[in-house]
Amino acid sequence: MFVLKATRMAKTKKWYTQPFVEEVIYFCALFALIMLPELMKSISQTDFIKTFLFFAIVYGQALFHRYFIFALFLSKHYLLYGIAAILFTLLGAGVLLTADYLWIDPTYYLTDEDTLLDHYVSHLALCVISTFAILSIFLVRKYSHEVQKRNEAQLMLSEIQIKYLHAQLNPHFFFNMFNNLYGVSLTDPARTPDLILKLSNLMRYQLENSKKDTVTLEEELNFISNYIAIEKERVGKRCTISYSIEDSHELAIQYHIAPLLLITLVENAFKHSLTIKQPWFVSIRVTIEPKLIRLQITNSLADQLLQNNSTGIGLSNIRQRLELLYNKRFTLETTKNETSYTTTLVIHLK
């Protein structure tokens, strides 16, 4: 799937980012920049063509150096590159002077008092300067493309990791839910059909939304409400459960969040709170503010003998997903005292 996506991205690459098109754009931009003072004057068509041909040769020898000679430097053949660069630059200056003297503007050399050696030195300096300028542009472009590739690779890797964590989370969630259903079927079989129906609603939400990048906060909180309803059926009056949502600005329908992100913390609260020595309770409080959601869960501490074996997959997944999805825009803190365990998650939403 990700290979297909990468291929699709390559196919939809903008036409103006193709190497040939970029080269033409740079050539035209540099030529326009050089010709700007002349274009502000009234010049003949012949002078324009002469200047264009002269610039094309200068640019062409610099381009040849970049694509063929500079490759030796990139492959770490430094001595060979130095020799080739010197010889090619001397040859390029000779070709430029010959074309200028015999073809582009021969009349200039008939009236000028400088010797051909003086002209050769000036053409040589021009070739060196143009080569350095083109190489500088090339290196800047190369660095920019490398940074872009690394960013695309990082985004692809992050998406792969998120999908992998999500794939782990789904069976983990249903593993816990079927355990709950099994427990109810043993203690109160009459309630099993109703729980199966509610569980099917949760599964439907999973199937319809698990592949989405985001869902509305309202959808995610309704999913949690259905989960808590099943837990209430399972534990009955043995556990005091409270679930409150503070949304004075009615933002739940406006903001979006990654699906199945909060449910792991809610699951853990029920799973690790069972106690008979002290009051068994789970308190879940959601506060939605502009660009922020806060989830605070406080639950009783499980008795040592009643603690469930945990694989740690759920909490590990949510930490990794938060880091991948929200990076530095979240805080996840836990506190513990003699009777309770509190988890506070704050996500800054865009």
N, C-alpha and C positions, 0 to 999 in steps of 0.2 A: 504493500500500500504506500509506504513512504518512498520507495523507488519510483512508483508511478507519479507521486506528488512532485518529487524532485524533477522528473522528466517534464511534467506539466509546467513547472516553473521555468525550466530552460526554454520550453517552446514559447512561452509567453514573454520572454525577455524582450525588452524594448528595442525597436529597430535601431535607434540612435546610439545604443550601447555596443553595437557590433564593431569590431576592430577597424574594419575598412571605413565605415561611416565616421567613426571617431577621428581617424587619420585625416579624412577630407575636411572635417569640421575644424581641426587644429590648423591645417594648412591654410584654409580660407581665413581663419581668424588672425593668424600671424601675418599673412599677406595684407589683409585689410589694415592691420595695425601699422605695418611698415609703410604702406601706401597712403595712409591718412593725410600726412602733410602735402603729398603731391596731388591727392584727390581734391584738396581744398583749393588747388590752383587749376588753371585750365591747361591740361596736358593733351597731347595728341594721342590718337589711337596707336600710332607706331611706338611712341615712348611707353605707353602702357604695356604693350605686348613685349617690348624689350625687357622691361622691369619684371614682368611676369616670368619670362623664360629664365632670366638670371636668378630670380628667387627660387624657381622650380629646381634648378641645378643645385643650388646651395642646400635647399631642403632635402633633395634627393640623396646627395652624398652623406648628409647627416643621418638620414633615415637608413641608408645602407649600413652605416657604421653601427647604428643601434640594433638592427635586426641580425647582422651577420658577424661583425667584429666584436661587439660588446658581449656576444654569446660566449666568447672565450673567457672573458672576465667573470661572467656568471658561473662558468664551469670551473673556475679557480685555476685557469692556465694564465697566470698573471704575466709571466715573461713573454709568452707567445702573444698575448693580447697587446702588451706594450710595443713589441716590434711591429705587429700588424697595424696597430693604430697609427704609429708614426709613418709607416710606409704608405698606408691608405690615405692619410691626411695630406701627405706631400703629393701623392698622385691626384687626389681630389682637387687640390689647389691648381695643379697643372691643367687638368681637364677644364676647370672653370675658367682659367685665364685663356686657354685655347679657344673655347667656345665664345668667350666675350670678345676676343681679339679678331677672330675670323668670321664670326657669324652674328653675334648679338649687336655689338656697337663698335665696328672697326674704325669708324671715323674719329672716335674719341682718342684712340691711340696715335693717330696721325698728327694730331694737334697738341697732345700732351707732351711735356718736356721730360717726365720721369722715364727711367729705363724700364725694360721688361722685368728686370730683377726686382725693382721697387714695386711694380704692379703685382709680381708673383708673391712677394712678402705680404702685401695688403690682402691679396686673395687667400693666402695661407691663414692669416689671422682671422679672416672672415669665416673660413671653414672650421677653424678651431672653436670660435665663439658659437657658431651655429650648432656644432656637434654637442658642445656642452649644454646649450640651451635645450636641444631636443632630448638629450639624455636626462636632463633634470625633469622635464615634463614626463618622460617615460617612467622614471623612477617614482614620481609622485602618483602617476596613474596606476602603476603596478602596486604600490603600497595601498592605494585606495581600493583596488580590486581585491587584494588579499584580505583587507579588513572586512569588506563586504562578504567575501566567501566565508570567513570565519564566523561572522554574525549569522549568516544563513545556516551554516553547519550547526552552530550553537542552538539556534531556534529549532532546527529539525531534531537535534538530540533531545532538547527539552520536551518537545512534543512526544517523542518516542517514550521518554521516561514517564511522562504524565499518563500516556495510554497504558503503559506497563503497570504503573501503580494503580490505575483505575481498574485494570483487568484483575489485579490481585484483590482489590477492595470488594468487588462484586461477590465472588464466592465466599469471602470472609464474612460479609454481611448476612448472606443466606445461611451460612453455617450456624451463625448465632440464632437466626430466626427459627430454623428448623429444630434447634435444640430447645428453644422456648416452646414451640408447638408440641414437641415430644413430651415435655414436662407437663403441659396442660392436659394432654390426652391421657396421662396416667392419673392425674388428680381429679380432673373434672371433664370427662369425655363429652358431656353435653355441650360444652362451649367450643369444642373443636371445629365444627362446621363454620361458625361465625369467624373464628380466627383464620381459618383457611381462606375465607372470602376477603378478609382484610389483608391477608398476606398477598393474595393475588393482586390487590390494588397497589401494594408496594412494588410488586414485581413489574406491573405495568408501567409504573413511573420509571423504574430502572431501565426497562427496555426502550422506552420512548425518549428518555433524557440522558442516559448515561453516555451516549456518543456525542452529545452536544458540548460545545465549548463552555457555554454558560446557560443558566436558567435564571428566571426572576427570583428574587428573594422570597416572594410570596409563594411560589411553587415549592421551593426548598423547605420553607417553614411548614407548609401544609403537609409535606412528606414526613417531616419530623413529628408533626401532630398525629398522623396516622400510626407512626411507629410507637409513640407513647401510648396511644389508645390500646394497641396490642399488649404492651407491657402492663398496662393497668389490668387488662383481662387476665394476664398470667399471674400477677402477684396478688391481685385482689386487694384486700384491706391491710395486708401485712406491711405494705410500704406506703409511706406518705409521698405522693408525687405532686409537684406543682410545676406548671409550665405557663410562663407569661411572656407576652410580646408587647414592648413599648414602642409604638410607632406613631407619635403624635402628628407627624407631617405626612403620613400615608406614603412613605417612600418605598415600601416593600415591593410594590408593583413596578417601580421605576428602575431600581438598581438590579444588577445582575451579579451572579456569583457562580463559581464552578460547581457543577452538580455533585451531590453526595460528598460534600466536603465537611459538613458539620456533623453528619450523622455518626461518625466514628466516635467523637467525643461523647455524644449522647449514649451510644452503645456502651462505652466503657464505664459510664457512670452507673448504669444498671448492673452491668456485669460484675463490677468490683465493689459493690456497696452492701452486699447481703450480710446482715448481722442479726443475731438473736440476743446478744448481750446488751445492746443499746437500741434506741429507736432507729428503724430502717427508713431512710428518706433519700429522695432525689429531688433537687430543686434546680430548675432550668429557667434562666432569665435571658431574654433577647432584647437588646436595645438598639434601635435603628435611628441614627442621626444623619444629618447631611454628610454624605461621603464617608460614612463609617458605620460598621456594625460591630456590636459587642455581644459575645456569647459568654455567659458566666454560669458554670455548672458547679453546684455544691452537693456532695453526696456523703453518706455515712461511710465510715471505714469498715471494710469487711473483717469479720472475725478470722483469726488465723486458720482455724480448721475449715472454714467455709470459703476460703479464697479459691477462685477458679484458676486453673492453669492457663496462662496466656502466652501466645506465640509472639506477641509484640508487633505483629504485622500492622494492625490498625493504626496505632499511634505513630509508628515509624513512617507509614504511608502518608499520613496527614501532614507530618512535619516536612517530608520531602515535597509533597504537592504544594504546600504553602510556600516553600522556598522557590520552587519553580514558577509558580503562578503569580505570587505577590512579592517575591524577593524581600525588599526592605520595607514593604508596606503592611507588615503585620507584626503582632507580638503574641506569643503563646507562653503563658506563665502558669505554674502550678504551685499551690501552697498546701501545706498539710499541718494539722494539729492533732490533738489526742482523739478527737471524735469525728473529724470530717476532712474531706479532701476537696479542694477547690481548683477548678481549671478556668482560666480566663483567656479568651481569644478575642483579639481586636484586629479587624481588617479595615484598611483604608481603601475605599472603593473609588473607582473613577467614574 
